[in-house]
Amino acid sequence: MRKDDTPSTLDSRLEALESRIAHQEDWLDTLDRAVAQQERRLMHLEHLSALMQEKIREQQLARQDDEAAAPRPQDEVPPHY
């Protein structure tokens, strides 16, 4: 406490501190909501990524199966045989 602190200056300082705390609490709530929203979005994107990876694997397997089943030009017998 300073020598020149009067009840009115203490009141104004206390109001200023309360105002700053209220502003900081509001800002923390805003940041908390933003982080929660980003977490939900990240989880959604990770889910989409997993689905896309699975789809790519399925397509690669189907392509390999098609390539194995399709006759290759080097395996074909020329028509004159």
C-alpha positions in Angstrom: 0.0 0.0 0.0 1.3 3.4 -0.9 1.2 6.5 1.3 -1.1 8.5 -1.1 -3.7 5.7 -1.4 -7.0 7.0 -0.3 -10.2 5.0 -0.2 -11.3 6.5 -3.6 -8.0 5.6 -5.3 -8.1 2.1 -3.8 -11.6 1.7 -5.1 -10.6 2.8 -8.6 -7.6 0.6 -8.6 -9.8 -2.3 -7.5 -12.3 -1.6 -10.2 -9.6 -1.5 -12.8 -8.2 -4.9 -11.6 -11.7 -6.4 -11.6 -12.3 -5.1 -15.1 -9.0 -6.6 -16.3 -9.8 -9.9 -14.7 -13.2 -10.0 -16.3 -11.7 -9.2 -19.7 -9.1 -12.0 -19.2 -11.7 -14.5 -18.2 -13.8 -13.6 -21.3 -10.7 -13.9 -23.5 -9.8 -17.3 -21.9 -13.4 -18.5 -22.6 -13.0 -17.4 -26.2 -9.7 -19.2 -26.6 -11.2 -22.3 -24.9 -14.1 -22.4 -27.4 -11.6 -21.9 -30.3 -9.4 -24.8 -29.1 -12.4 -27.1 -28.7 -13.6 -26.2 -32.2 -10.2 -26.9 -33.7 -10.0 -30.2 -31.8 -13.4 -31.3 -33.3 -12.3 -30.2 -36.7 -9.0 -32.1 -36.4 -10.8 -35.3 -35.3 -13.1 -35.0 -38.3 -10.1 -34.5 -40.7 -8.3 -37.4 -39.2 -11.4 -39.6 -39.7 -11.6 -38.4 -43.3 -7.9 -39.1 -43.8 -8.4 -42.7 -42.5 -11.3 -43.3 -44.8 -9.4 -42.0 -47.8 -6.4 -44.2 -46.9 -8.6 -47.2 -46.7 -10.3 -46.3 -50.1 -6.8 -45.9 -51.7 -5.7 -49.3 -50.3 -8.9 -50.9 -51.7 -8.3 -49.3 -55.1 -4.7 -50.5 -55.2 -5.7 -54.0 -54.3 -8.4 -54.0 -57.0 -6.0 -52.7 -59.5 -3.4 -55.4 -58.6 -6.2 -58.0 -58.9 -7.2 -56.6 -62.3 -3.6 -56.5 -63.5 -3.0 -60.1 -62.4 -6.2 -61.3 -64.1 -5.7 -59.4 -67.4 -3.5 -61.1 -70.0 -0.2 -59.4 -70.5 1.0 -58.8 -74.1 4.2 -60.9 -73.5 2.0 -63.8 -72.3 -0.1 -63.9 -75.5 0.6 -66.4 -78.2 1.0 -64.9 -81.6 -1.9 -65.8 -84.0 0.2 -67.9 -86.3 0.9 -70.5 -83.6 
